[in-house]
Every structure is written in structure tokens, then in C-alpha cells.
Amino acid sequence: MLIGGSLLLGGGRGFIFNLTASQNNFNLITALTAAGWNGSSPVRAQITVASGVVIGSTSTATAAFVVGALPAGSKVTLTNNGTISGAGGAGGSVSTATTAGGAGGTGIQTASPLTIANSGTLAGGGGGGAATSTYVTSGGPTGTSYFLGGGGGAGTVAGPGGSATGTNQPNDLAYNYSGAPGTATAGGAGGNSGAPGYGGPGGALGAAGGGASTGSPGAVGAAGNYIIGNSFVAWTSIGTRLGGFS
């Protein structure tokens, strides 16, 4: 639930948003417009994420919490008592070719000055694990190919496990083991064939995906950033921050 209001703050019109229920894809400009902002005047905004509330994203391409380019003179304060985390990256997939694990998404993205008091958690999504394939010879005319997908990365919207859809060659056998999806806080396991090896696990919040154990692995997915636009930010308390920043 988003409770919004407007008032006079420091001589200009201000807006207060109390985020009291979990949601995805919070965009401050969208919220300001809905609350009556004219789109051109400088604004003062105070946003509070309540304890236990999770702000996430439905896509690694979109940050969970976005502060766009506001007019000069605007002042925005974020007090985070909950969790703001990016989406998890997809596990690497394997078929006739191997694709890399997907990078985790971003927690906060800002293009305007922002003061942050963080007593909760800010996190990038976990990266997807590496996929791989390996061939085991039986010493005779036949052998066995194993195709192993990577695990999905952690995120409020977690990354899917990587698919494994290889096919057998003439006189050979083929087995496919897809990766498992991630969860809100943990990466999923890579596809596991037992003795021949396994695909890489997905990364936890703010962590890169894991490498595969054998064969010809693809690349792992990078950890997501907890913030993009850090040069705009004044930190009054840092709390828990997981992942990179730029």
C-alpha cells in the first residue's frame, strides 16, 4: 500500500510517500504525477519503506526503485527500513550452443540528488549460474552427452533456471538437466547429473552466479548493483548493501 500526500516543506510543495506494503517497480516520477505534481516545478519528496516491506522489480532491465531526472532544486529523501532488491538473472542455458547466465538487476537507480537513510537492505539481484555440456566416452562406439543448465539468481522476482535441451548424436545418448529457479534470497541449483558434473548455481542477492563443474561452460551472470547513480547520493546511514554500485 502506498500512502501519499502533499504539503508545504521548506517553503515549497512537498510530497510524502509511505510504502507500507510490498510492491514492484516503484517509480518516483509516476508517483509524484499521480499525487498532483505539475511535472515542471522543483519538488521535495520524502519516501519511507516500512519494516518488512520489499520493493522489487519484475525485470533485470528495470531497477526496483527509480528516481528519474527531476527539475533543478528538487530534494528527495529515502528512508529504507525494509528491502529494495533487483530481479534475479536467468541461469545459463545449453542446447547446440551455450548461453551465459544473465546479470542480476538493480536495486535503486537515480538521476537526481537523493539522500538515503538505510537501516534495511539494498541489493542487486543475483547473477545466473553457468551452463555447460560434457561428453563421456564409454570406450566403445557409443558415448553419452550431458547438458546442464545454470541456476537462476536470487531476487524479489527470482531468475528462472536455465534450460537444457541438447540432443544425442548418432550412436550416442544424451541427458538434459535444467537448472532450478532462484528464490527471493538464494540462488537456484544448477542442473546436476551426478558423477559427470553440474551446472553453476545462481548467485545470492548481490552475488555473481557460480561456475559449472565440468565440460565446456558458458559465462556466469554478474551480480546486480544495489545502486546506479551513486554520485547523486548522500548517505546518512548505510545499513546492509549487497552487490556493486556505479
Secondary structure by P-SEA (a helix, b strand, c coil): ccccccccccccbbbbbbbccccccccaaaaaaaacccccccbbbbbbbcccbbbbbccccccccccccccccbbbbbbbcbbbbbbbbbccccccccccbbbbbbcbbbccbbbbbccbbbbcbbbbbbbbbbbbbcccccbbbbbbbbbbbbcccccccbbbbccccccbbbbbbbbbbbcccbbbbccccccccccbbbbcccbbbbbbccccccbbbbbbbccccccccccccccccccccc
